[in-house]
């Protein structure tokens, strides 16, 4: 599409865990990910070296970041600092989100 405009619609989805489909766009110094969580999906406890910001576009899920747990819904944003343990649980409906992180 060119060096300035992109579309997730042309990217193939990768199932990174059962029930989690991700489309990743790497541009400049940033990864932008479109995440699609199936109903009832459990996000296992994990951490990574980079900071991540995630915005929920559709649905509701429970996220744990460090020692704090909250329900997040469309319009909410949560931040995962580098090397911080986090996990989640999708409630009954599908959840769609986008996340941003620096390329390491």
ROTOR-645890 format. One record per residue (C-alpha): residue in one letter; x, y, z. Coordinates in Angstrom, 3 decimals, padded with zeros to 6 digits. Example, Ala and Ser with C-alpha at 12.3 -4.5 7.8 and 13.67 -1.06 7.14 Angstrom:
# ROTOR-645890
<atom><resn>A</resn><u>012.300</u><v>-004.500</v><w>007.800</w></atom>
<atom><resn>S</resn><u>013.670</u><v>-001.060</v><w>007.140</w></atom>
# end
This chain:
# ROTOR-645890
<atom><resn>X</resn><u>000.000</u><v>000.000</v><w>000.000</w></atom>
<atom><resn>X</resn><u>003.016</u><v>002.279</v><w>000.175</w></atom>
<atom><resn>X</resn><u>005.390</u><v>003.603</v><w>002.786</w></atom>
<atom><resn>X</resn><u>002.792</u><v>005.657</v><w>004.681</w></atom>
<atom><resn>X</resn><u>-000.528</u><v>003.764</v><w>004.538</w></atom>
<atom><resn>X</resn><u>-001.217</u><v>000.179</v><w>005.616</w></atom>
<atom><resn>X</resn><u>-004.135</u><v>-002.225</v><w>006.061</w></atom>
<atom><resn>X</resn><u>-004.539</u><v>-005.132</v><w>008.468</w></atom>
<atom><resn>X</resn><u>-006.981</u><v>-006.615</v><w>005.948</w></atom>
<atom><resn>X</resn><u>-004.116</u><v>-007.773</v><w>003.716</w></atom>
<atom><resn>X</resn><u>-002.019</u><v>-009.302</v><w>006.518</w></atom>
<atom><resn>X</resn><u>-002.326</u><v>-012.975</v><w>007.381</w></atom>
<atom><resn>X</resn><u>-003.377</u><v>-013.873</v><w>010.924</w></atom>
<atom><resn>X</resn><u>-001.221</u><v>-016.052</v><w>013.163</w></atom>
<atom><resn>X</resn><u>-002.751</u><v>-018.044</v><w>016.035</w></atom>
<atom><resn>X</resn><u>-000.205</u><v>-017.369</v><w>018.815</w></atom>
<atom><resn>X</resn><u>-002.202</u><v>-019.226</v><w>021.493</w></atom>
<atom><resn>X</resn><u>-005.466</u><v>-021.132</v><w>021.294</w></atom>
<atom><resn>X</resn><u>-008.188</u><v>-018.571</v><w>020.563</w></atom>
<atom><resn>X</resn><u>-005.812</u><v>-015.629</v><w>019.912</w></atom>
<atom><resn>X</resn><u>-005.325</u><v>-014.444</v><w>016.326</w></atom>
<atom><resn>X</resn><u>-002.750</u><v>-011.712</v><w>015.692</w></atom>
<atom><resn>X</resn><u>-001.937</u><v>-009.632</v><w>012.632</w></atom>
<atom><resn>X</resn><u>001.357</u><v>-007.756</v><w>013.056</w></atom>
<atom><resn>X</resn><u>002.502</u><v>-004.698</v><w>011.159</w></atom>
<atom><resn>X</resn><u>006.102</u><v>-003.610</v><w>011.712</w></atom>
<atom><resn>X</resn><u>006.776</u><v>-000.105</v><w>010.450</w></atom>
<atom><resn>X</resn><u>009.522</u><v>002.295</v><w>011.379</w></atom>
<atom><resn>X</resn><u>010.397</u><v>001.603</v><w>015.010</w></atom>
<atom><resn>X</resn><u>006.991</u><v>000.245</v><w>016.083</w></atom>
<atom><resn>X</resn><u>005.046</u><v>-003.021</v><w>016.051</w></atom>
<atom><resn>X</resn><u>001.292</u><v>-002.520</v><w>015.690</w></atom>
<atom><resn>X</resn><u>-000.796</u><v>-005.627</v><w>016.344</w></atom>
<atom><resn>X</resn><u>-004.458</u><v>-006.353</v><w>015.686</w></atom>
<atom><resn>X</resn><u>-005.598</u><v>-008.954</v><w>018.234</w></atom>
<atom><resn>X</resn><u>-008.751</u><v>-011.030</v><w>017.966</w></atom>
<atom><resn>X</resn><u>-009.660</u><v>-013.089</v><w>021.053</w></atom>
<atom><resn>X</resn><u>-012.320</u><v>-015.782</v><w>020.849</w></atom>
<atom><resn>X</resn><u>-014.924</u><v>-016.035</v><w>023.648</w></atom>
<atom><resn>X</resn><u>-013.594</u><v>-017.755</v><w>026.768</w></atom>
<atom><resn>X</resn><u>-009.919</u><v>-017.427</v><w>025.783</w></atom>
<atom><resn>X</resn><u>-007.347</u><v>-017.553</v><w>028.576</w></atom>
<atom><resn>X</resn><u>-004.171</u><v>-015.514</v><w>028.081</w></atom>
<atom><resn>X</resn><u>-001.401</u><v>-017.358</v><w>029.900</w></atom>
<atom><resn>X</resn><u>000.867</u><v>-015.556</v><w>032.338</w></atom>
<atom><resn>X</resn><u>003.859</u><v>-014.174</v><w>030.424</w></atom>
<atom><resn>X</resn><u>006.208</u><v>-011.214</v><w>030.074</w></atom>
<atom><resn>X</resn><u>008.401</u><v>-009.691</v><w>027.375</w></atom>
<atom><resn>X</resn><u>011.338</u><v>-007.273</v><w>027.230</w></atom>
<atom><resn>X</resn><u>009.421</u><v>-004.394</v><w>025.629</w></atom>
<atom><resn>X</resn><u>006.688</u><v>-002.089</v><w>026.928</w></atom>
<atom><resn>X</resn><u>003.243</u><v>-002.616</v><w>025.337</w></atom>
<atom><resn>X</resn><u>000.164</u><v>-000.384</v><w>025.166</w></atom>
<atom><resn>X</resn><u>-003.124</u><v>-002.069</v><w>024.265</w></atom>
<atom><resn>X</resn><u>-006.485</u><v>-000.479</v><w>023.446</w></atom>
<atom><resn>X</resn><u>-009.673</u><v>-002.529</v><w>023.516</w></atom>
<atom><resn>X</resn><u>-011.814</u><v>-001.868</v><w>020.431</w></atom>
<atom><resn>X</resn><u>-014.658</u><v>-004.322</v><w>021.063</w></atom>
<atom><resn>X</resn><u>-015.784</u><v>-006.544</v><w>023.947</w></atom>
<atom><resn>X</resn><u>-014.768</u><v>-006.918</v><w>027.594</w></atom>
<atom><resn>X</resn><u>-011.983</u><v>-008.895</v><w>029.216</w></atom>
<atom><resn>X</resn><u>-010.169</u><v>-009.158</v><w>032.518</w></atom>
<atom><resn>X</resn><u>-006.464</u><v>-008.263</v><w>032.505</w></atom>
<atom><resn>X</resn><u>-003.870</u><v>-008.675</v><w>035.213</w></atom>
<atom><resn>X</resn><u>-000.768</u><v>-006.497</v><w>034.935</w></atom>
<atom><resn>X</resn><u>001.704</u><v>-007.020</v><w>037.761</w></atom>
<atom><resn>X</resn><u>-000.394</u><v>-007.177</v><w>040.936</w></atom>
<atom><resn>X</resn><u>-003.400</u><v>-005.272</v><w>039.567</w></atom>
<atom><resn>X</resn><u>-006.447</u><v>-006.894</v><w>037.906</w></atom>
<atom><resn>X</resn><u>-009.196</u><v>-005.005</v><w>036.082</w></atom>
<atom><resn>X</resn><u>-012.010</u><v>-005.496</v><w>033.626</w></atom>
<atom><resn>X</resn><u>-011.222</u><v>-003.580</v><w>030.430</w></atom>
<atom><resn>X</resn><u>-013.728</u><v>-002.767</v><w>027.712</w></atom>
<atom><resn>X</resn><u>-014.015</u><v>-000.879</v><w>024.429</w></atom>
<atom><resn>X</resn><u>-012.146</u><v>002.426</v><w>024.695</w></atom>
<atom><resn>X</resn><u>-009.951</u><v>001.341</v><w>027.635</w></atom>
<atom><resn>X</resn><u>-006.160</u><v>001.263</v><w>027.327</w></atom>
<atom><resn>X</resn><u>-003.758</u><v>-000.674</v><w>029.506</w></atom>
<atom><resn>X</resn><u>000.040</u><v>-000.461</v><w>029.730</w></atom>
<atom><resn>X</resn><u>002.367</u><v>-003.385</v><w>030.376</w></atom>
<atom><resn>X</resn><u>005.824</u><v>-002.164</v><w>031.444</w></atom>
<atom><resn>X</resn><u>008.899</u><v>-004.077</v><w>030.231</w></atom>
<atom><resn>X</resn><u>009.461</u><v>-007.473</v><w>031.888</w></atom>
<atom><resn>X</resn><u>006.148</u><v>-007.263</v><w>033.805</w></atom>
<atom><resn>X</resn><u>004.088</u><v>-010.418</v><w>034.262</w></atom>
<atom><resn>X</resn><u>000.561</u><v>-010.216</v><w>032.836</w></atom>
<atom><resn>X</resn><u>-002.336</u><v>-012.494</v><w>031.918</w></atom>
<atom><resn>X</resn><u>-005.982</u><v>-012.244</v><w>030.971</w></atom>
<atom><resn>X</resn><u>-009.354</u><v>-013.840</v><w>030.491</w></atom>
<atom><resn>X</resn><u>-011.949</u><v>-013.089</v><w>027.832</w></atom>
<atom><resn>X</resn><u>-015.523</u><v>-013.042</v><w>029.010</w></atom>
<atom><resn>X</resn><u>-018.359</u><v>-014.482</v><w>026.917</w></atom>
<atom><resn>X</resn><u>-018.066</u><v>-012.252</v><w>023.858</w></atom>
<atom><resn>X</resn><u>-015.274</u><v>-011.833</v><w>021.340</w></atom>
<atom><resn>X</resn><u>-012.654</u><v>-009.146</v><w>022.084</w></atom>
<atom><resn>X</resn><u>-010.796</u><v>-007.094</v><w>019.480</w></atom>
<atom><resn>X</resn><u>-007.805</u><v>-004.948</v><w>020.446</w></atom>
<atom><resn>X</resn><u>-004.771</u><v>-003.199</v><w>019.012</w></atom>
<atom><resn>X</resn><u>-001.380</u><v>-002.980</v><w>020.696</w></atom>
<atom><resn>X</resn><u>001.730</u><v>-000.924</v><w>020.128</w></atom>
<atom><resn>X</resn><u>005.296</u><v>-001.729</v><w>021.135</w></atom>
<atom><resn>X</resn><u>008.778</u><v>-000.655</v><w>020.083</w></atom>
<atom><resn>X</resn><u>010.738</u><v>-002.942</v><w>017.792</w></atom>
<atom><resn>X</resn><u>013.510</u><v>-004.548</v><w>019.828</w></atom>
# end
